[in-house]
Structure formats: C-alpha cells, structure tokens
Amino acid sequence: MLQAGIDNAALEARWLVEHLSSGSDAPASWTPAMAAALDEAVDRRLAGEPFWRILGEREFWGLPFRLSPATLEPRPDSETLIAAALDQLGARRQEPLRILDLGTGTGCLLVTLLRECPAASGIGIDLSSEACETARMNAALNGVAGRALLGVGSWTDGLDGRFDLIVSNPPYIPSADIATLDAVVRDHDPLLALDGGRDGLDPYRIFARTLPDRLADGGHVVLEIGAGQEEDVKAIMRGGGFIWRGSRSDLGGHPRALIFALH
C-alpha cells in the first residue's frame, strides 16, 4: 500500500492485520481464511475503497460505530455537534430529556448523546431502512438500545411531540457539485446523504418550516453545515422564527455546528 501512495499505509496495514486476526499478529496463528481475507482487504484498499469501510466500523466520540453502504462514515468534524449540544445542555444532561436526530445514518449523534445523557431517550429518523438497521445495531452495540427508537421517515413527517434537543447532519452538498467530489466520497458515500438540492440548502428550509412545532420550550437545535453555508443557514432559520445562539468550529477552524433556539 505504501507504493500505491496511500497515506499512513504502514499504520493501516497493521490495523487491518489486528482487525482480521482479532488482535494477534503472530503468523503462526493465522489460518488460510484469515490470509485470504487480508489479501481481499488490501485489494479493496488499493482499488480506492476507504479504509474504514473495509474495516466495517469507525470510532466516534470514543465509541465504535458499524458502517453500511447506506451510511456516511462518522467523521471527527461531526463531533463538533456533540460538543455544542452538550455545552447547551449543561446540567440538564442528567434530566430525562427527549432528543431527536434527523437523518440519523449510523446513529452516531443520537447514540453518543444518549451515552452522555443517561436519563434521556431519543428518536432517530432516516429515509433509508438500511441506515435505520445500522443505527439500531449501533444503539445495541453501545448499550442504549432501550432508550433509542429508530424509524424510517422523511424528516419530521408524521412525527408528534416536542423535543428538548434536535440535531441533524443533513445532506448539504449542492447537486451540481456531487460529480466534483473526491472519489473517496463520490464513489463510496451514499448519494442520499450527500445531495442537499440545487444550492445544498434544501434540508435547512424544511427545518425552518417544521422544527418550531417539534422543539420544546427551552430547547435547542444543533445543525451541521458545509463550507461557506453559515450565513445562509442562519438567514433561513431566522425566517422560521429561530434565534441564532452561536456557532462552533471544527478541527480545521471552519464553522461546522450552528445552534438555534426559539426564545
């Protein structure tokens, strides 16, 4: 993999060996099936498949999350939403909060928040039934299955009740930009989780119109955004009656999470 120009090739190779051998790198302990699996994994990586998709899971907020073709990989930049949400909750983290995660994917936002808020319960909605199955698996893997309800749906359609915290990492790539994305994203991430419409802002327009009826008194909405979208999303949400409460930057210093409230 090093000759193929893959960054961190040696480290990736070691992780593959450890993963496929359950932590053992002693050649004598390897079976022919394990060696064949390693060969297949290396071939997939050399063909350009992302490392974490080959591994089948990725860590987020220190927790393991399984992946599927219908989900994005949980990425460190999205941890900005968790930090922003927890800052807003403060001492309320111990209360029996209701959390809503729209476009849940792997469930990484909902599951992580439920781990951090031990008395909370939550709902995760996704248009993909396969994504919902993956999120259910991750809720069980991380010990919060009893407090997480995962359902197939289009944003808040058919959803009743109000929530103390609403989070979302929606698709926000403009449709015309999809073809220009890096091949790692374009060829392996699900289009449903990328395409945000003509200008990438369609989901936020839906949120501005529908979330006021779903947010509880004193609640907050925390949304992930793409590069250069901060002012547009602020304006859209203000049009729905929301007040901007702050922004949080990702590891690269770019605005990534926007915080809104109604009062």
N, C-alpha and C positions, 0 to 999 in steps of 0.2 A: 504493500500500500504506500510505502514511502516513495518508491519510484514513480508511483502514479500521481504524485503531487498532493496527496491528502494531508492536510494539516493534522498534527498530533497523531500521525499514523501509528507510531510505536505504542502510544497510550491506548488508542482504540483497539489495536491488536491484542493487547494484554487484557482489556476489558472483555473483549469477545471470548477469549480463552477462559477467563474466570467465569463468565456467564454460562457458557456452554458446558463447562466442567464442574459446575456447582462450587466454584472456588478453588478447585485443585488444578495446579498447572504441572503436575508430575506426569511426564509422558507415559510412564508405565501404567497409570490409572486410566488412560484413555481407551475407549472402545472404538471399533471401526465406525460405528454410527456417529459418535461424537466427532471424529476426524472428518467424516463426510459433512456433518452439519457446519463445522468450521470452514471447510472449503466452500460450501454454498454461501455462507455469510460473507466471506471475503469476496467472492464473485459478485454478490449483490452490491457490496460497498464499492468495488471497482467500477461497477456499472453506473454509479452515481446515486444509489439509494442512500438516504440519510442514515447515519449511524444509529440513532435512537429508534428509528423504525425497524431496523434489523434486530435490535435488541428487544424491541417489543414493549418497552416502557421507558419512562423518563421521570427523573426526580423533580418535584416542585415543592418549594417551601419545606424541604427536607422530607417529603413524603413520596412514596412510589405511586406512579400512575401508569396503568396499562394503556397502550395505544391501539387504535384500529384504523383502517383506511378511511373511516368516516369522521375522524377527529384530527384536529390540529395537535401538534406536539405542545405540551405545556412549556412555555419559554420563560426565562428569568425576567424579562421585561414585564410580563403579566403579574409577577409578584408585587409590582408597584400597586396594583389594585387592592391586594390583600393588606398591604401596609397602610394605604389610605383609608380603607374601610375600618380597620382596627383602631386607627387614630380617631376616627369619628365616633366610634362606639365607646371608647374609653372604658369606664367602669361598667357600662351596660353589657359588656361581654359576658357577664355572669347571669344575665337575665334570660328568661325564656323567649328569646327573640324569634321572629319569623323572617326568613331570608329567601329571596327569590333570585335565581340565576338564569338569565335568558340567553339561549344559545350555549348550553352547558358543555357540549363536547365531551371531553374526558371527565367532566365534573370537577376539574381541579379547583375552580374558585369556590364552588359550594362545599365540597368536601373539606377543603382547607379551613374555610370559615367555621364549619361545624366542629372541626377539631379544636379551633381556637375559642369557640363559644360553646362550652359544654352543655348548656341548658337549651340551646337553640334547636329549632327544626327548620327544614328548608325544602323548597321545591326547585327542581332543575328542569327546564324546558328545552327541547331541541326538535328541529324539524326532521331529523334523521332518527329512525328507530334503532339503527345500529349504534349510533352515538349514545343513545339512551341506555342501551345494553352495556356499553363500555363504561358509562358513568355508574351504572348500578354495580358493576364489578369493582370499580374503584372505591365506591362507598363502602362495600363489604370489606375490601382489602384494607381499608384504613379505619375500620371499626365504627362507622357512622350510619350504616345501612338502616338502622331502626329510626333514624331521625331525618332521613332523606327520601323524598318522593321524586322519582324521575319519570317524566311523561313526554310523549310526542305531541308537539303542537307548534303553532306559528305565533311566536312571541306571547302576548297575553290573551290571545283569543280563547274565549271560554273559561278564563281564569277568574275566580271570585276571591274576595277577601283583600286585606291590606297587609303590607309587609314593612317591617322596620328597616330592612336593608335590601336594596335591589342592586345587583351587579350584572355587568354584561361585558363580554369581549366579543362584539358583533363583527360580522364581515364589514370591512371598511376600505377595501381596495376598489378604486374606480374600475368599471367593467373593461374599459379600453386598455387599462394598464396590466391586466392579468397576463397577457401574452409577453410582456416585457419583464416579468418577474424572473428572478434567479431560478434556474431549472430545478433546484432542490425543492423550492416552494411550488413552482408551477406544475411540476410533474408528480408530486407526491402528496401535497396537501389537498384536501377536498375543496372543490370549487365552491360548494355551498357555504363553506366557512370563510371564503375569501372575498367573494363578489358583493360589494356594497352598493351596486347600481351605478348609474351614469357618472356621478361625482363621488361615489363612495359613502354618501351620507344618508342613504335611504333608511337604514335602521334607526338613526337618531331622530328622523322625522316621525317615525312610528312611535318611538319612545316619548317624544314631546307631547304627542296627542293622547297616548294611552296610559302612561305611568302615573299621572296625577291621581287617577282613580284607584291605583294599586298601592300607593305609598301611604303608610300610617303617619299620624301626627308625630312630629319629631324625627321622622325617618330620613334616610339619605339614599341617593342614587349615585353609584360609582361606575363610571363608564371608561373603557379603554378606547383610545383614539389612535389614528395613524399620524404620520408625519405631516405637519402643516395644517392639521384639522382643528386645532384648539379653538380659534376664534369662531369658525363656522359652527362648531358644535355648541359652543356657548350661546350663540345667537339663536340657533334652532331650539335649544332647551328653554331659553328665556321666552321664546314665543309660545311655549306651552305653560308658562307660569312659574317656571323653576328659577331659583336663585342660585347663582354660581357660588360655591363655598370654597373653592380652591383647586389647585392642580398639583399633581405630583409627577416628578420627572423620573425616567427610567435610568438604567445604569449608564446609558450614553449621554445623559443630560437633556433628553428630549421630553417634552410634556407627553405623558402616557396615560395618566388617570385623571379624569375630571370628576369633581364632587358637586352634587346638586342637592338642594332641599326646596321645600315649598314655602317655608317660613323663615 
